[in-house]
Amino acid sequence: MTEHPHIVVFHRALAAFSAGDMDALAEVFHPDVVWHIGGRNLLAGETRGREETFARFGREFELTGGTYRPALQNVLADDDNTVALLHVTASREGKRLDMDNVIVFRIADGVITEGRVFVADPPLYDDFWS
């Protein structure tokens, strides 16, 4: 069975993100991408556009001293949604992040137009990033 094309886009995005290759990441992110992270912490809120969204991604690496690591558990897609199940680890200021999260993507014409992050333990996530 052939992978859904949105899964291919997601794999390209994850590989670029993990390598810190922003040029490759830009190839799969729409210039007007919208990114949502819930909670009450330094990263929570909505970003609009590649520049603002990528700045948030950079902040994740900066605040964790480069220890932020997403590990893919599974990815599912249809024509409307792509859902990535991830396990994320990171260290920051003596705190450890070690939790599952889900990102729901909207992908159109081979690029990510929207991402919405859901975390398994919102209070712990807020504490880590606060």
C-alpha positions as CSV (number, residue, x, y, z in Angstrom):
1,M,0.0,0.0,0.0
2,T,1.3,3.5,-0.9
3,E,1.6,6.0,1.9
4,H,-0.8,8.9,1.8
5,P,1.0,12.0,0.4
6,H,0.4,13.9,3.6
7,I,2.4,11.3,5.5
8,V,5.3,11.9,3.1
9,V,5.0,15.7,3.8
10,F,5.0,15.0,7.5
11,H,8.1,12.8,7.4
12,R,9.9,15.5,5.4
13,A,8.9,18.1,8.0
14,L,10.0,15.9,11.0
15,A,13.3,15.1,9.4
16,A,14.0,18.8,8.7
17,F,12.8,19.9,12.2
18,S,15.0,17.3,13.9
19,A,18.0,18.3,11.9
20,G,17.4,22.0,12.4
21,D,17.3,22.4,8.7
22,M,15.1,25.4,8.3
23,D,15.5,25.7,4.6
24,A,14.2,22.1,4.1
25,L,11.4,22.8,6.7
26,A,10.4,26.0,4.7
27,E,9.8,23.8,1.7
28,V,7.0,22.0,3.5
29,F,5.5,24.9,5.5
30,H,3.1,27.3,3.8
31,P,4.3,31.0,4.1
32,D,1.1,31.8,6.0
33,V,1.1,28.7,8.3
34,V,-0.8,29.0,11.6
35,W,0.5,27.1,14.6
36,H,-1.4,26.6,17.9
37,I,-0.1,25.5,21.3
38,G,-2.4,25.5,24.2
39,G,-1.6,26.3,27.8
40,R,-0.1,29.1,29.9
41,N,3.6,29.1,29.3
42,L,6.4,30.8,27.2
43,L,5.4,28.9,24.0
44,A,1.6,28.9,24.3
45,G,-0.5,30.8,21.9
46,E,-1.0,31.1,18.1
47,T,1.7,32.1,15.6
48,R,1.0,33.2,12.1
49,G,3.4,32.8,9.2
50,R,6.5,30.8,8.7
51,E,8.9,33.4,10.3
52,E,6.9,33.6,13.5
53,T,6.3,29.9,13.7
54,F,9.9,29.0,13.0
55,A,11.0,31.5,15.7
56,R,8.9,29.6,18.2
57,F,10.5,26.3,17.1
58,G,13.9,27.9,17.5
59,R,12.9,29.0,21.0
60,E,12.2,25.4,21.9
61,F,15.7,24.4,21.0
62,E,17.2,27.6,22.6
63,L,15.4,27.1,26.0
64,T,16.3,23.5,26.2
65,G,19.9,23.9,25.1
66,G,19.2,21.7,22.1
67,T,17.8,18.8,24.1
68,Y,14.3,19.0,22.7
69,R,13.7,15.7,20.9
70,P,10.4,14.5,19.3
71,A,10.2,10.8,18.6
72,L,7.6,9.6,16.2
73,Q,5.2,6.9,17.5
74,N,2.8,6.9,14.6
75,V,1.3,9.1,11.9
76,L,-2.1,8.8,10.3
77,A,-3.6,10.8,7.4
78,D,-6.5,11.2,5.2
79,D,-7.3,14.1,2.8
80,D,-8.5,16.4,5.6
81,N,-6.2,15.7,8.6
82,T,-2.8,14.3,9.4
83,V,-2.2,13.3,13.0
84,A,1.2,12.6,14.4
85,L,1.6,10.8,17.7
86,L,4.9,11.8,19.2
87,H,6.9,11.3,22.4
88,V,8.9,14.4,23.3
89,T,11.8,14.7,25.7
90,A,13.8,17.7,26.8
91,S,15.7,19.2,29.7
92,R,15.5,22.8,31.0
93,E,16.6,24.5,34.2
94,G,16.7,21.2,36.1
95,K,13.3,20.1,34.8
96,R,12.6,17.1,32.5
97,L,10.0,16.9,29.8
98,D,9.1,13.3,29.0
99,M,5.6,13.1,27.5
100,D,3.4,12.1,24.7
101,N,1.8,14.7,22.5
102,V,-0.3,14.8,19.3
103,I,-0.1,17.3,16.5
104,V,-3.0,17.7,14.1
105,F,-1.9,19.1,10.8
106,R,-3.8,20.6,7.9
107,I,-1.8,20.0,4.7
108,A,-2.8,21.3,1.2
109,D,-0.9,21.2,-2.0
110,G,2.1,19.5,-0.4
111,V,2.6,22.0,2.4
112,I,1.6,22.3,6.0
113,T,-1.0,25.1,6.5
114,E,-1.8,24.6,10.1
115,G,-0.6,22.7,13.2
116,R,-2.4,22.2,16.5
117,V,-0.4,20.7,19.4
118,F,-2.1,18.7,22.2
119,V,-0.1,17.5,25.2
120,A,-0.8,14.6,27.5
121,D,-0.3,16.5,30.7
122,P,-1.0,20.2,30.3
123,P,-0.1,21.3,33.8
124,L,3.3,19.5,33.6
125,Y,3.9,21.0,30.1
126,D,3.1,24.5,31.4
127,D,5.5,24.0,34.4
128,F,8.3,22.8,32.1
129,W,8.0,25.9,29.8
130,S,7.3,28.4,32.5
